[in-house]
Amino acid sequence: MPSGSKSILIVDDDPEFCKLVATVLKDSGLEIITAASTQAADTILKKITPLLCIVDYRLPESDGLTWMTRIRESGRKFPLVFVSGVWCDQKTFSWLRNILKVSLILHKPIVPELFVQQIESLLPASLLQEMRNVAAPDQINANDPQLLDQTNELRMKSERKNKLAVIKANYAHGLAQKWDELTTAINKAHEDPDNGFVVNEAKHIAHRLAGTAGSVGFTKIGQLAGKIENMLCNLEPSDTMQEIVWAEILRVLGDGEIATREGKRASEAVAQGGVEALKSSNILLYGNKDEYQYLATDLTNTAPPVQIAMSDGQLSLLKQVRQESFDAVIFDTAIDDKERIFRLALEIRMLPGYKSLPFGFICQNSAMLSPSDLVFGGCSTLMTKPLQKTDIEQACKTLLWQMHKPRVLIVDDDEMLTKFLATTLSEEGISTAVLNNPIDIMSAVADFKPDLILLDVVMPGLSGYDMCRMLRQDEQWQDVAIIFLTAKNDQEGRAAAYQAGANDFLAKPVLIPELLTRVNAALQEKQQPNNILPERDPIHGSMTGQSFTIAVNKLITIAKEKSVPLTICLIALDDFMNLSAVHSLSSAQAATSHLETLIHGHFRAEDLRGRLVEDTFILAFLGEEQKTITKAINKLLAEFSQMLFSSTSLGHFKATFSAGIVEYPSDAETFNELHNLANQRLVNARRQLTGAIASS
């Protein structure tokens, strides 16, 4: 019997789960003792005092909660880790943490890598150091403690990964037999539902499968077994509706049989490194495919990695952006003339989810496009030929990381929901990343460095509560804003969210207004003024006047620090009241809406766009001189003034706008002064001629 100085006691009647835990902990130099019942655990505790004890909730003759209560009443103070397949309610949670002083409350299925980190966080620092100083390779200089620690850490992780792959392969081999055992037990219980013994046996088999199958990576099987366990626990023999419950249990059993057939294939995928990480960013390049063959592989020097898709035709380009989701588009101007490329860019921006899509341009030389062309076309980064792969990588970084955009990481195993949330937030000018596999949460936040995390509570392999606690234990992420996505919108659910360390929670199904409100509130609470989600006009999508003022003041600060100009443009539709009287209000509003569409379709993704009143817009361009923006706005006016709008009384009509343009710091140094001067120039322009632009 071990002395107890390095012993961990596992109280769990599932030998497969005990084997899994022993495997991931033994390579740290710890001695693992297992007990299949509380009676066996009591016998062990008469001989040793373990470093800590991991206790399952559902045990054969006594539940883990009752046993832990007895342990504390006896005066034993070693750390306790409570593991349950069912998340405890507020009362139980409070009892565990405040009365029993339980150190960790974990949910089955566990994620082995994160489980190790959680357990190690409870161990004495001296023991952790001793564990990391074992069996270093001879070629490593033992006099370099930092290098030694890093080497041992890598070695341990590699060994653990290999052992887990073996465990999963072995578990997969017998998975069909385990499910057959559950099926047999369910059939016996169904035939004799009043026999408590056979029903309990079915519960225990389902419980073991729910905890262990999910923990070794067979998430769906674990979920199905957990569902069966819950239905068995809620069965009432006297209930006249119990046959309906039994029918559902048998249906879930059938789903499980199908899932077990895929077990071997899933195991092989994991053994070959098939675990999905943070999804790559997708960028579409419009150019000659043969010329850019060297981009066929991922660009791994960006974070997250970038995948480049190619298109060499206008129709195929538009088809791709409709069918797939892209984070940016790069146009090679050699494939088309600039006017057609500007039109393509506008059409893409008009598609759902692409209003703020950044663009990059490739030219034969930098003189091919004027500065006003680049601004008007929406060019956030310009590349000139000949190109190296590193040039594309740097351009991708520029396109993906907008300095004034907040970054939101969306973690949910529901791909449709994450796509919806990412699209919604992207429309608001937010940089988003999606993670559908929660096991990679720590590497994902390290790569993406989010300002806020939208975190699903219930996911395969790892609960949002566990992930939140892991993040809060990491000094780098202790203050990151976290919002839980949860279907449990009651007092217990809210309490669990806050207990786990979340800033807020968002109920499913997610409503867009509530999503935007809570994201903005969480960013403000974490005092991240540079990343506040701007309030936007609920109908048109442009920033409101107040939000624009906040954002442009930040740009003025940046312009001052970098000694670059900032140009502000005030745009107003000409004769809005007269157009409304002659052609109808709805016709005038249609002209204004189309002007706004053009404003969003052209210009750079990072340029600010605001709507002050119904017929007036305001734009801000960091790093651009007044003369450049004047030319770009003239291009906008030329395009808008050629459009025909329907009239309820006179067939069709055309419209124009006027503009006033000012530059920081040559015209003024505060936003109020710049705004007033731009308005004065706009008024003066209108007095002279409609469709006029005044910049001096």
N, C-alpha and C positions, 0 to 999 in steps of 0.2 A: 504493500500500500504506500503511495507517495506520501511525502512528509506534509504536503500542503503548502509549502512556500511558493511553489510555482504551479499549483493545481487549480483547475477550473472544473467545477462540478456542473454537469448538465442533467437536469431532471426532466426527462421526456421519454415517453413510451414508444416513440417512433425510431427504430434503430437506423433507418436511412438518414433521418435528420441529424441524429447524433453523429453518424459517420461523416456527414457533410461538415458539421461544425468542427469536429475533431480534425478533419483534414485541413481546413483553412486556418486553424489555430496552432496545430502541432508544429508547423514549420517555423513558428516563432519561438520554439523552444519551450512551450508550455506543456504541462502534463494534463491530459484530459481524463476525467473520471465520469462515467455515465451511470445514471440510475433510472430504471424504467418505471419506478413508482416512488411515492413519498416514503413508504416504509423502507425501501432500499436506500433512499437518500438519508433517512434518519440513522440507519446503521453506519453509513459512511461518515456522517458528521460526528459520531461518537469517537472516531479515530483521528480525524484531521479537521483543520479549519482552512477552507479553501481561500484562494485569492478573491474569487467571486463565484457566484452561482447563477446559472441560466435556467430559468424555470418556465415550462410550458403551462398554459392555462388549463387545458383539458387533460386530466390524467385518470388512470383507471379507477382508483378507489377514493381519490380526494382531489379536488381541483387545486391548481397551483396557488391561487389567491389565498385559500384557507391555510395551505401549508406555509406560505410565506408569513402569514399572520402569526402562526405558532412560532416560527423561527425568531421573529422580532420580539415576541412576548417572552421567549426564553433568554433574551439578552444578547443574542448573536448580532454583530454589527457589520459583517462582511457585505460588500456590495451585492445587490440583487439585480438581475436583468429579467424582466417579465416579457415573455413572448406569447402572443396570442394570434389566432387566426381571425379573431373578431375584434375590431377596435372598441375599446372600453368606453362607457358613457362618462359623463362629467363627474358623477359621484364616485365611480370606481377609480377614475383617473386621479381625482383628488386624494382618495384613500391611499392609492399606491405611492404617490409622490410625497404627500405631506405626513401621512401616518406611518406607512411602512418604509419610507425613505428609499424607495426603489430608484436605482440610478438611471436605468434606461427602460423604456417601454417600447418594445419593437413589435412590428406586425409581420406575421407570416403571409406570404413567403419572404424570406430574407434575400438580400443581395450580398453574396459572399464577400466581395471586395470591400464594400462599405461596412458590412457587419464587422470585419476585422478591425477597421478603423474605429468603429464605435466601441468595441471591446477594449482595444488598446488605450482608448482615452480614459479608461477607468483604472489602468494599471499604474503602479508607482513609476516615476520617471527613471529611477535607478535601474529598475528591472527592464524597462524599455531599452535603455542604453546597452545593457548587458545582452539583450536579445539581438540587437543590431550588430554586435561585435563578434558574432560567431562565424566561423568558417569562411573568412575572407580569402580570395585567391592569393596565391603566393606572390604574384607579380604586383599586387597593390601595396603601396607604401603604407605600412601600418602607422607611420608617424604623421600621416595626413588624415586627421580625424574626419574632416568633412568629406573627403574623397572616399574614405572607408565606409562612412555611413551611406553615402549615395550608392556605392557599389553593392553593399549588403541589401539595401532596400530594393534595388533593381533585381538582384538575384532572388530574393524572397518572393517578389511579385511574379517573376517568371516561373519559379517553381510552383507557386500557388496556382497560376493560370493553367499550367500543364496538369496538375493534379485535379483541378476542377473539370477540365476537359475529359479526363479519364472517368471521373465520377459520373458526369453526364452521360458518357457513352455507355457505361455499365448500367446506369439507371434506365436509359432508353431501351437497353436490351431486355429488361424485365418489365417494362412499363405495361405492355399488353397483358401480361399475367396479373399484374397488380390491379389493372382495371377489371379483368375477369373476376378477381376475388371480390371487388366491390360489387360487381353485377350479381354475383352469386349471393352475397350478403343482402343486397337490396331485394332480390327475388324472394328470399326466405322471409325477410321482414314484411314484404307485401302480402305473402301468403298467411302470415301469422302476426298481424300488426299489434295484437294485445300482448305479445311476448316481449317483455322489456329487454330480456337478454339479447335476443337476435337483433332487435332494433338498435340497441346500444353498440353491438358489434359492428353494424353497418355504419353507425355514426363515427366510430373510432377509425375504421378503414378510410372513410371519406376525409376525416380530419387529418390523418397522416398524409394522404395524397395531396390535400389542399396546401399543407405546409411545406412538404418536401418537393413535390413536383415543380411548384413555382419557384422554389429557392434554387433549384439546379437548372432552371431556364425553361421548363415546360409550362409557360405561363397559362396558356389556355386550359390545359388539363387541370392545373391547380385551381383556376377559377371555376371550372365546371364541378370539380369535387367540392369546393367550398360552397357552391350553390346547393348541391345535394345535401351537404351537412346541415346547412341552415334550414332547409325544408324539413329534414328529418327531426331537427330540434323543435320545430314549430308544429309538428304533427300532433293532433289530438284524436285519439281513437274514437271518442264520442262525437266528433265533428261529422255532420252529415255530408260535408263537402270534401272529406279527405280523399275520395277517389279522384277528384280533380287534381289534388296535390300529387297523388301517386302517379297520375298520368304525366304530369310535368317532370317528376323525378325520372320516369322511364324515358321520356324524351331527351332529357339531359344526358342520361346514360348512353343513348344512341349517339349523341354529339361527341361524347367522350371516346367512344370506340373509333370514330373517324379521326379524332385528334391524335389518338395513340399511334395510328398508322403513319403519321407524319413525324413521330418522335425521333426515329433514326436519322431522317433527313435533317431535322433541326439540330440534332446533336453534331452531325458532321459539319454543318454550317458554322457552329460555334467553334468546333475544333480547328477549323480552317480560318478563324478570325472573322467570321461573318457577322459579328455583332455590329449593329448599325450605330454609328456615331452621329455627332452633330452634322446635319445635312449640309452639303456644300451649297455655296451660293451659285446661282445660275446666271451666266451672262451670254447674250446672243450677239454674235459678230456677223454683220452684213458685209460680205466680201467674197473674194474668189477663194473657194475651198482649197484648191490646189496650193495656193500661195500660203495658206495658214495651216498646213498639215501638221506642223510642229506643235500646234496647240491641241492636238487630239487627246493628249493626256491631261489630267487635272493639274491646275496650278497650285501646288502644295505650299508655296512660300507665302500665301495669303492666309489670313485667319478670319473666318473659316476658309477651308480650301475652296477653290473656284473651279467650276466646270464650264467650259466654253462650248456652246452650240453654234453651228454654222448655218448660214443661209445665203444663197447667191441670187435670189430672185424676189421681187416685190411681193408676189402672191404667196410664195412659200414663207416669207418673213412674217406677213400678217397672219398666216395660218398657224405658224409656230407660237406666236405670242398669244393667240386665242386659246390654243390647246394646252400650253405649258405656262409655268410661272417663272418669270425672269426678274432679276434684281437690277439689271442695267442692259443697255444695248450700245454696241460700238458700231459706227458706220465708217466703212472705207469709202472715201469720196471718189476713188478711182472707178468704182462700179456703177456710178450714176452721177448725173449733174446735181448741183447743190439744191436747186429748187425742188426736185423730186425727193431728195433725201429729207428736206425740211417738211415736205408734205407727208412722207412716211412717218417721220417722227411725230407729227401732229396727230396722225391717225392712231398711232400707238398710244399716245397720251390720252386719247379720247376713249380708249377701252377701259372697262371696269378694273380698278385696282392699279392702274398705271398713271394716274394723274401726276404723281411726283417722281416718275421713273427717271433716273439720271442717264445721260447720253455721253458717249465719248466719240471723237472723230479721229480718223487717220487720214493724213494728207501726204502728197509727194514732197511738198515743202510748206513751211509755215505761212508763206505769202499767198497761198491759194485761196484761203478764206480770210476775210477781213475780221478785225475784232468785233465789229457789229454783227457780222454773219455768225460768228461763234456764239455770241450771247443770244441772238434771236433764234438760232437753231437749237439751243439748249446744250451746248458743249461744255461739260464740266471738266474735261481733260482732253488735251490735244496731243496726238502723237505724229511724228514725221518719220517717213521711211528713209533708210532701211531700218527695220525693227528687229530688236532682239526679244527673246522670251521675257527677259527681265523688264523690258519696257511695258509689255502687256501686263505683267504682274503688278507693276507700280500703278498703272492706269486703273486696274481693277480695284486696288486699295483706295485710290482716290474716289472712284465711283461709289464704292460700298460704304465708306466711312465719311459721312457728312459731319463736320465738327460741331454743328449746333443742333444735331438731331439726338434726341434721347434714344437709348438702345433697350429694347425689350426682348427678352428670351421667353418663348412660349413652350412650356413643357407639358405635353399631353399625348397619350398614345392614340388619340382619335385624330387621324390625319385630316379628315374633313373639317373638324373644328379648328385645328391649328391653322389650316389654310385660310379659313374664314377670318380668324382673329388677325392673322398676319396681314391679310389684304385690307381689313378695316383700319388697322393701325398704320399701315403704309400710306393709306390715303390721307392720313393726318400728318404725314411728314416724319414718321418714326422709322428708324432702322430696326428690323426684326430678324430674329433667327428662330428656327423651329427645331425642337428636339422631340422625336416620337419614341425614343428609347431611353427611359429614365436612368438606366444604369450608367449612362455617360454624363450625368449631370455635372460632376466636378470638373471634368475636362472641358465640357461645353462652356461653363461660366468662365473658366480660365482663358479660353480662346476668344469668346465673344465680349467678355467684360461688360455685362449688362448693367444698366441703371435700375432696371426693374425686372422681376421674374413673375410671369403668370404660371402658376404651378397647380396642376391637377392633383386632387387629393387621392383619388383611387386610380392606380395604374398597375400594370403587371410588373411584378418583381420588386417594387419599391413604392411605398406610399409617399404622398406629398409631405406628410408629417415627418417621416424619417428623413426625407431630402432636406426639408427646412431645418431640422435639427443639425444635420450634417453641415449645412451652409453656415449656420450660426456658430458652429464650433470652429470654423475657419476664420482666423482674424481678418483676412482679406475681404470676406463676404459677410461679416457680422452686421453691417449696416445697409446692405443692399435691400431695396424695397421688394417685398414678396407679397403677392396677392394670390390666395388660394382660389381655384375653380372647384366648386363643390355643388353636388346635387342635394346635400344635406343642409338645408337652410333653416335650421332650428337652433334653439339655445345651446344644445349639446355640440352641434357642429361648429357654431361660432366660438364656443369656449375652447374646443379642441384646436381650432385654427390659431387662436391667440396664444394658447398654451404652447403650441409648437414653435411660436416665434414669428408668425405672419403679421404683416401690417394691416391687412384687410382681407376680405373674402368676397367672391363674386359668385352669385347663384347661377346654376345652369337651369334652363337654357339662357345663354348670354344675350342680353339686350344691348344694342350698340350705345345708346345714350348713357346707360349705367356703366358700361365698360370704359368709355372715354372719361366719365366723371371720376371714377375710382382710380384709374391710371394716373390722371392728373393730380388727384388728391394725394396719392401715395408718393409721387415724385416731389410734391411740395413739402410733404411731411418729412421727407428725408433730406430736405434743404439742398435740392439740386436745381437752383434757379436757371442754370444754363440748359437744362434738359426738360423744362416744363412743357407739357403738351399744350400747344396753343388752342385757345377757344376759336371755333370756326362758325361761320354762318351755317345754321342747320340745314338750309335749303341749297345754298350755292357752294359751300365748301371752302370759301376763302376765309382767311383769318379775320376776326373781328377787329374793330379799331383799337380796343384796349390791348389785345394780344399782339397786334402789330407794333404798337408803341413799345411794349416790353421787349419784343424781339429786336426791333431796330435799334433800341438803345444799347443792346448787347453788341450789335454790329458796329455801332459808333465806337464803343470801347475797343473792339478788336481793330478797327481801322486806325484808331489813335495809337495802339500798341505797335502795330505793324507799319505805321506810316504809309497807308494806302488810302486812296479815295473811296468814298461811298456815295453813290448817286441815288437820289430818290425821285420818283416820277409819279405825278398825280394825273389820273386819266378820268375824264367825265364824258359820257355820251352827250352829243349836241342835241339841243331842243327836245329833251325827253318829254316835257309837259306838252309841247306842241305835237309831237309824234303820238302821244297818248290821246290827245283831243281829235286829231285827224284820222288816225288809223286804229284806234282803240288802245286801252291800257295793256291788254294782253300782247298786242303786236309790239308795242314799245318794250315791254318786258322781255319778249323773245329776242329782240335785238340786243338788249343788255346781257342776257344770258349767253348769247353766242359770243359777244365780246369777251365775257369772262372765260368761256371755253377756249378761246384763242390765247388769252393771257396765260392760262394754265398749260395749254398745249405747246406754246413757245417758251423761250427763255430757259435758264438753267434750273435744275432741281433745287439748288441751294438758294436761289433768289426768293426774296419774300414777296408774297402776294396777299393783299388785304382788300376788303370791301368796306368802305366807310358808310355810304348810304346806297340807296337802290341803284343809282346810276353813276356812282363814283368809285374808282379803284385807286389803290396806292401800291407802288412797287419799290423795292430797294435792292440795289446791286452792289455787293461788296467787291472792292478792288477794281471797279470800272469807272472811267472818266465820263464826264457829262457828254462830251462829243460822241463817244461810242454809243451811249444809251440813246441819245437823240436820233442817231441813224437807225438803231434797232427799233425804236418806237415808230419811226417813219415807215419801216417795213411792215409793222403791224397795222398801221393806218392804211397803207396801200392795199393790204389784203382785206381788211374789214370793209373798206369803203366800196369794194366791188361786189359785195354780197347783196342778194335780193331777199327781202323779208315780206311775208304775206300780210296784206292789209284787208280788214273786213269790209272796207268801202271803196278802195281805189286800186285793187289788184295787188300790186307789189310796190315796194319802196326801198330806197337805199338810206343808209345812215352813216354818220361820221362821228368822230370824237375829237376832243381837244386835249392838250396835255401841257403841264408845267413841270419843268425839270430843274433840279438843283443839285449841287455837289458839296459834300463835306470834304475838307474844311474850308474850301475857298469861298463858298457862299455864306455859310453859317456853321456853328459848332454844336448846337443843340437841336434835338429833334423838333421841338416846338418852333424854333426859328426857321428851320428848314421847311417844315410843313407849311407855315404861314407864307413863306416866300414862294413855295411851289404853288400854293393856292392863288397868290397874287399874280404870278405869271400865267396861270391857267385862265384867270379872269381877263387879263390883258390880251391873251391870244384870242379869246372868244369875241372880244370887242372888235378885233380886226377882221376875223374870218373864221367860219366854222371849219373844223378839220385842220386846225393850226396847232403847232407845237412850239412852245416858247421855252428857251433855255437860258435866256439872258434878258 
